[in-house]
Amino acid sequence: MVHLHLMGQSMPFPDTNRRRFVQGLAAGGIVTGLGAWPAVTHAATSGPVLRSSDLHLRIGEQPVNFTGKARTAVTVNGRLPAPEIRWREGDTVTVRVDNLLPRGSLFGDTTSIHWHGILLPANMDGVPGMSFDGIRRGESWLYRFQLRQSGTYWYHSHSGFQEQAGLYGALIVEPREPEPFKYDRDYTVLLSDWTDLSPADLYARLKKMSSYDNYGKRSVSDFLRDAENKGLAETLDDRGAWGRMRMTPTDLSDVNANTYTYLMNGTTALGNWTGLFRPGEKVRLRFINGAAMTYFDVRIPGLKMTVVAADGQNVHPVTVDEFRIAAAETFDVIVEPAGQDAFTVFAQDMGRTGYVSGTLAVREGLRAPIPGLDPRVILSMDDMGHGGMDHSSHGTSAKPDTSAATDHSGHDMAAMPGMDHGGTAMQKHPDSEAGNPLVDMQTMAPVPKLDDPGIGLRGNGRRVLSYADLHSGFDDPDGRWPKREIELHLTGHMEKFAWSFDGIPFAGAEPLKLNYGERVRIVLVNDTMMTHPIHLHGLWSDLEDDKGAFMVRKHTIDMPPGSKRSYRVRADALGRWAYHCHLLYHMESGMMREVQVVE
């Protein structure tokens, strides 16, 4: 028997576990299922859509095959990704979630669902250890909350590594009022990363050898070429600086296509997810990055994309050729395909090691040419916040200042002589970073980089979205100036694969306390060489420009290396909330805090 937890009570109900084989084509990775689950309709994605405000979700295990090898995944109602859910703004929804994971599961005894970006009571947020205890095997949890927003969101497990193993799905909240843009078709494009490794084994490998996937390290021939182009002295300085950090400028992502298979709506590139259109139609594409560890750079060759929403919130339309989407972010775009029968939807990883693609076409079975991967990216000292980067022209880098001193042992160098950064005040760091064995570097001159499209996207000949392009379609919803400021540093040690805020991992960190109703400014400083998408549960993050003016409302703020960004938070939801990097293995290794909103 399985038990239902309702208002603190346990109620039995029949065990409805039905195992199905979920198989991806060995060459293509299309996920299909045998048998049918009730109460679903088919949508333009490759799976079912659940539209009821009273849902029953069953979390279990299923065999999957994306690479020619059968593996076990965590599924919802037998699906990977989980079924798309479509609700309506203003409705009160009820979701019963059964934990049908088998005894001895590799993915643990408990499970959970977090409704990412949705405003709700803390005990409905789905984070074990904060809002509730999790859903134990053979038991169920009843979620119930009212929808106070609309837009494109997603849902995923917050238990162990279950998100990596398949427990994630799209969540669309349809608005009560007409939207300020028109479209004829509506498709969800859910991007994700899959590994045949057990996620726990992948994490153990990262802890043992974090650079395992970094196949593109610079060689002797690279040194000789750089010496010829830049001069021997500058090249030696550059190699020496990276050597002292025990880091490599090609290490943009901890896990890449050497381990991952990238998916679009649950299928590989060869599976060719297809969205149909008629020439002249406007097509809405709701991009969701449900990946555990991957940033994607997205474009549709031959088509302009007009961005109309970010993280579920409408923005003033901006037309681009390409955008970077961090893990956990969502972007809605409008495209108008015409002039040819098929267009490729292309998403390459930030490290340029792999891609996933789909197609917009007038009929099934068509494909358009798939572009090659862009050149691999090399980090500079400017990117790390140790040089004089000029972002006045959408992130075009000045010549790297490799003479800029750096400190990689946790010591604050702000007071040391001979540190001239062109008049830029040097960044101060918290005492908890000093001499900290879990902090391998600090940024000395961080900047907002709001008009920087990102590493590898500058000057590529395409119009690329940056945060500076994003402006909410509404004024600052609060309007008050923050009365206090909280500064947090994103810290880490690459070789130890240790990640934290202010050099203090989650297990040893005190909660951040906010007073109910107050307006607070949070300032984030990225002291690491990695990008980090930072997600605050339960509260909106209102991003500011470098002068403190409101720009855009988001639930996930991307933090490139060497960046310093600020946003305002209105503490309008009581309870305990998670605050963390949304790179799954970074969160698991310590880059997480608890935020308490108290009266």
PASELO-126145 format. One record per residue (C-alpha): x negated, y negated, z; residue in one letter. Coordinates in steps of 0.1 Angstrom, whole numbers, padded with zeros to 4 digits, always signed. Layout:
BEGIN
XYZa ...
// end
This chain:
BEGIN
+0000+0000+0000m -0010-0036-0006v -0002-0064+0018h +0010-0099+0012l -0001-0127+0034h +0027-0152+0038l +0026-0179+0065m +0002-0158+0086g +0022-0126+0082q +0013-0094+0064s +0040-0078+0043m +0036-0045+0023p +0045-0042-0013f +0040-0014-0039p +0005-0010-0053d +0009-0020-0090t -0027-0015-0100n -0029-0005-0137r -0063+0000-0152r -0067-0010-0188r -0097-0008-0211f -0108-0043-0222v -0131-0039-0251q -0151-0064-0271g -0162-0054-0305l -0198-0043-0302a -0208-0067-0330a -0183-0094-0324g -0171-0094-0288g -0133-0099-0294i -0116-0091-0261v -0085-0070-0266t -0063-0050-0243g -0043-0018-0245l -0009-0021-0230g +0010-0053-0220a +0016-0073-0189w +0050-0088-0184p +0061-0125-0186a +0036-0137-0211v +0038-0154-0244t +0012-0157-0271h -0006-0189-0278a -0032-0203-0301a -0060-0190-0278t -0070-0154-0282s -0049-0143-0252g -0016-0147-0234p -0003-0178-0218v +0016-0178-0185l +0042-0206-0183r +0062-0197-0152s +0060-0218-0121s +0063-0185-0102d +0033-0163-0111l +0019-0130-0101h -0019-0125-0107l -0037-0092-0102r -0075-0093-0097i -0092-0060-0106g -0120-0045-0126e -0120-0034-0162q -0147-0021-0186p -0158-0046-0213v -0182-0045-0242n -0197-0076-0257f -0231-0063-0267t -0226-0027-0276g -0229-0016-0240k -0199-0010-0217a -0201-0030-0185r -0177-0037-0157t -0160-0071-0154a -0137-0088-0129v -0104-0095-0147t -0070-0112-0140v -0040-0092-0152n -0065-0071-0172g -0079-0101-0191r -0113-0117-0196l -0110-0146-0196p -0081-0148-0173a -0047-0157-0189p -0042-0193-0197e -0017-0210-0174i +0005-0238-0185r +0024-0257-0159w +0043-0290-0158r +0035-0321-0139e +0057-0326-0109g +0066-0289-0105d +0060-0269-0074t +0042-0237-0083v +0039-0204-0065t +0012-0179-0073v +0008-0145-0056r -0027-0132-0061v -0033-0095-0054d -0068-0081-0047n -0069-0048-0065l -0107-0045-0066l -0117-0009-0059p -0135+0003-0029r -0172+0000-0033g -0169-0027-0060s -0201-0044-0071l -0183-0077-0067f -0174-0074-0031g -0144-0067-0009d -0127-0101-0010t -0116-0124-0038t -0102-0159-0043s -0090-0184-0069i -0100-0220-0068h -0078-0244-0089w -0106-0266-0102h -0098-0303-0103g -0062-0299-0090i -0052-0320-0060l -0036-0298-0034l -0036-0291+0004p -0070-0278+0017a -0056-0244+0026n -0045-0239-0011m -0080-0248-0025d -0092-0212-0025g -0127-0215-0010v -0134-0187+0015p -0150-0199+0047g -0135-0234+0044m -0098-0234+0033s -0091-0198+0041f -0107-0164+0047d -0104-0150+0012g -0082-0123+0000i -0092-0089+0013r -0090-0057-0008r -0055-0043-0009g -0040-0076+0003e -0025-0107-0013s -0024-0145-0009w +0004-0168-0017l -0006-0201-0032y +0020-0229-0032r +0015-0265-0042f +0030-0294-0061q +0014-0306-0093l +0006-0344-0090r -0014-0347-0122q -0015-0336-0158s -0043-0326-0182g -0069-0299-0190t -0083-0280-0160y -0094-0244-0152w -0094-0219-0124y -0120-0194-0112h -0131-0173-0083s -0151-0189-0054h -0162-0155-0040s -0197-0143-0046g -0206-0139-0083f -0171-0131-0095q -0169-0162-0117e -0199-0150-0137q -0183-0115-0140a -0152-0128-0157g -0128-0144-0132l -0121-0177-0149y -0093-0191-0170g -0078-0222-0185a -0052-0243-0167l -0032-0268-0185i -0008-0292-0168v +0016-0307-0193e +0026-0344-0186p +0061-0356-0177r +0056-0388-0197e +0045-0391-0234p +0007-0392-0239e -0009-0422-0256p -0020-0401-0286f -0003-0378-0311k -0012-0344-0324y +0004-0315-0343d -0015-0285-0328r -0029-0278-0294d -0058-0253-0289y -0078-0245-0258t -0115-0237-0264v -0129-0221-0233l -0167-0217-0234l -0185-0193-0211s -0216-0171-0206d -0217-0133-0202w -0245-0111-0189t -0247-0073-0191d -0268-0075-0159l -0250-0073-0126s -0248-0110-0114p -0263-0100-0081a -0293-0084-0100d -0296-0116-0121l -0297-0137-0089y -0323-0114-0074a -0344-0118-0106r -0342-0156-0104l -0354-0155-0068k -0383-0133-0078k -0392-0150-0111m -0372-0181-0119s -0389-0186-0153s -0381-0152-0166y -0360-0166-0195d -0384-0193-0204n -0399-0177-0235y -0408-0210-0252g -0437-0221-0230k -0463-0243-0247r -0492-0226-0263s -0528-0234-0273v -0516-0244-0308s -0492-0268-0291d -0520-0283-0272f -0542-0288-0303l -0513-0303-0322r -0505-0327-0293d -0541-0337-0290a -0543-0345-0327e -0511-0366-0325n -0514-0383-0291k -0551-0381-0284g -0570-0357-0261l -0569-0379-0230a -0531-0384-0230e -0526-0347-0237t -0549-0336-0209l -0531-0360-0185d -0497-0346-0195d -0508-0310-0191r -0524-0318-0158g -0493-0334-0144a -0471-0304-0153w -0497-0281-0140g -0498-0298-0106r -0461-0294-0104m -0464-0257-0113r -0436-0264-0138m -0432-0263-0176t -0415-0289-0197p -0397-0262-0217t -0378-0250-0186d -0344-0267-0192l -0322-0240-0180s -0327-0211-0155d -0308-0186-0177v -0304-0188-0214n -0295-0167-0245a -0324-0143-0237n -0301-0130-0210t -0267-0145-0219y -0241-0138-0246t -0221-0169-0252y -0183-0166-0256l -0155-0188-0270m -0121-0179-0257n -0135-0145-0247g -0152-0136-0280t -0186-0138-0294t -0196-0158-0325a -0192-0127-0347l -0157-0123-0333g -0149-0157-0349n -0121-0172-0327w -0099-0191-0352t -0075-0220-0348g -0052-0226-0378l -0043-0259-0393f -0026-0274-0423r -0045-0302-0441p -0035-0336-0427g -0026-0324-0393e -0040-0337-0361k -0054-0309-0339v -0060-0313-0302r -0089-0292-0289l -0092-0288-0251r -0128-0279-0244f -0135-0263-0211i -0169-0252-0199n -0162-0222-0178g -0199-0210-0179a -0218-0200-0148a -0251-0217-0158m -0249-0231-0193t -0246-0266-0207y -0232-0266-0243f -0237-0292-0270d -0206-0291-0292v -0200-0304-0327r -0178-0295-0357i -0199-0302-0389p -0179-0323-0413g -0154-0336-0387l -0154-0365-0364k -0140-0358-0329m -0121-0385-0310t -0125-0379-0273v -0091-0387-0255v -0096-0371-0221a -0123-0362-0197a -0118-0338-0168d -0080-0339-0174g -0078-0377-0172q -0070-0398-0203n -0098-0421-0215v -0099-0449-0241h -0105-0430-0274p -0140-0428-0286v -0151-0411-0318t -0182-0390-0319v -0200-0363-0339d -0211-0343-0308e -0209-0341-0271f -0226-0323-0242r -0203-0306-0218i -0217-0296-0184a -0206-0265-0165a -0171-0272-0151a -0164-0303-0172e -0135-0305-0197t -0131-0328-0227f -0101-0331-0250d -0107-0342-0285v -0085-0349-0316i -0097-0338-0350v -0081-0342-0385e -0094-0314-0406p -0090-0320-0444a -0110-0316-0476g -0120-0280-0470q -0104-0248-0459d -0126-0240-0429a -0147-0259-0403f -0172-0244-0378t -0167-0251-0341v -0203-0249-0330f -0216-0249-0294a -0253-0244-0288q -0269-0241-0254d -0290-0271-0241m -0322-0251-0243g -0316-0242-0280r -0319-0205-0274t -0284-0194-0287g -0249-0205-0296y -0213-0194-0300v -0191-0205-0328s -0155-0203-0339g -0135-0217-0369t -0107-0241-0377l -0092-0227-0409a -0061-0228-0431v -0057-0190-0427r -0073-0162-0407e -0105-0146-0420g -0122-0177-0432l -0156-0190-0421r -0176-0222-0428a -0214-0223-0428p -0229-0221-0393i -0257-0246-0386p -0291-0236-0373g -0301-0243-0338l -0317-0277-0332d -0354-0278-0323p -0363-0267-0288r -0366-0295-0263v -0396-0306-0244i -0392-0326-0212l -0413-0357-0206s -0424-0374-0174m -0398-0401-0183d -0371-0375-0182d -0382-0366-0147m -0380-0402-0134g -0417-0407-0134h -0421-0430-0163g -0408-0462-0179g -0379-0448-0198m -0358-0473-0218d -0322-0463-0222h -0310-0495-0239s -0305-0477-0271s -0285-0446-0262h -0314-0429-0245g -0342-0434-0270t -0373-0428-0250s -0402-0451-0248a -0437-0436-0250k -0441-0413-0219p -0460-0430-0191d -0480-0400-0181t -0502-0421-0159s -0473-0426-0135a -0482-0409-0102a -0460-0381-0089t -0457-0363-0056d -0448-0327-0055h -0453-0318-0019s -0424-0336-0003g -0443-0368+0006h -0428-0402+0000d -0453-0422-0021m -0434-0455-0021a -0460-0472+0001a -0491-0458-0016m -0513-0483-0035p -0517-0484-0072g -0481-0474-0080m -0469-0498-0106d -0437-0489-0124h -0431-0520-0144g -0415-0538-0115g -0390-0511-0108t -0385-0505-0071a -0397-0470-0061m -0371-0447-0048q -0370-0439-0011k -0364-0404+0001h -0348-0389+0032p -0371-0377+0060d -0359-0342+0055s -0377-0340+0022e -0411-0349+0037a -0434-0318+0039g -0405-0296+0031n -0415-0262+0015p -0382-0262-0003l -0389-0294-0022v -0414-0292-0050d -0410-0327-0065m -0394-0361-0060q -0383-0387-0086t -0400-0421-0081m -0381-0443-0104a -0346-0429-0111p -0321-0447-0133v -0284-0442-0141p -0290-0430-0177k -0253-0435-0183l -0259-0444-0220d -0283-0415-0225d -0266-0386-0244p -0290-0362-0229g -0323-0344-0234i -0324-0330-0269g -0296-0352-0283l -0314-0386-0286r -0320-0398-0321g -0307-0366-0338n -0289-0386-0365g -0255-0379-0350r -0232-0401-0329r -0234-0384-0295v -0211-0391-0265l -0226-0405-0234s -0210-0413-0200y -0212-0450-0209a -0186-0443-0236d -0161-0430-0211l -0136-0454-0197h -0104-0443-0180s -0071-0454-0196g -0062-0470-0163f -0078-0495-0138d -0095-0484-0106d -0066-0465-0089p -0077-0477-0054d -0091-0511-0060g -0109-0515-0027r -0147-0520-0024w -0163-0492-0005p -0172-0501+0031k -0200-0476+0034r -0224-0456+0013e -0237-0421+0014i -0269-0413-0005e -0277-0376-0012l -0307-0362-0030h -0305-0332-0052l -0335-0311-0043t -0351-0278-0052g -0381-0256-0056h -0384-0240-0090m -0407-0211-0081e -0387-0202-0050k -0354-0208-0068f -0343-0228-0038a -0317-0256-0042w -0302-0280-0017s -0291-0315-0008f -0318-0336+0009d -0340-0305+0011g -0315-0288+0035i -0297-0257+0022p -0260-0252+0029f -0266-0228+0058a -0285-0254+0078g -0266-0286+0068a -0242-0306+0089e -0208-0314+0072p -0203-0348+0057l -0174-0365+0075k -0151-0390+0059l -0123-0409+0077n -0089-0403+0062y -0079-0431+0039g -0114-0448+0037e -0131-0457+0004r -0167-0444+0003v -0195-0448-0023r -0216-0417-0029i -0250-0422-0045v -0267-0391-0060l -0304-0390-0068v -0317-0361-0088n -0352-0352-0075d -0354-0320-0096t -0363-0313-0132m -0329-0296-0138m -0295-0310-0147t -0268-0305-0120h -0230-0308-0124p -0218-0319-0090i -0182-0311-0080h -0163-0325-0050l -0132-0305-0042h -0099-0321-0033g -0109-0357-0041l -0114-0377-0073w -0149-0390-0081s -0146-0425-0097d -0178-0431-0116l -0193-0466-0115e -0216-0484-0140d -0250-0498-0129d -0232-0530-0117k -0207-0512-0096g -0177-0515-0119a -0153-0486-0123f -0158-0466-0154m -0141-0432-0154v -0124-0408-0131r -0138-0373-0130k -0139-0342-0109h -0174-0332-0119t -0203-0356-0122i -0233-0345-0143d -0267-0355-0130m -0296-0353-0155p -0332-0350-0142p -0345-0383-0128g -0311-0399-0127s -0293-0419-0100k -0256-0423-0102r -0229-0436-0079s -0192-0431-0076y -0164-0440-0053r -0142-0416-0033v -0109-0422-0016r -0106-0398+0013a -0069-0392+0009d -0068-0354+0016a -0073-0341+0051l -0092-0309+0056g -0125-0291+0048r -0137-0293+0012w -0165-0278-0007a -0191-0301-0024y -0216-0284-0046h -0236-0280-0078c -0214-0260-0103h -0244-0240-0116l -0233-0208-0098l -0267-0196-0088y -0278-0231-0076h -0247-0232-0053m -0254-0197-0041e -0290-0206-0032s -0280-0236-0011g -0270-0267-0032m -0237-0271-0014m -0223-0291+0015r -0190-0292+0034e -0170-0324+0034v -0145-0329+0062q -0118-0355+0059v -0106-0363+0094v -0081-0386+0111e 
// end
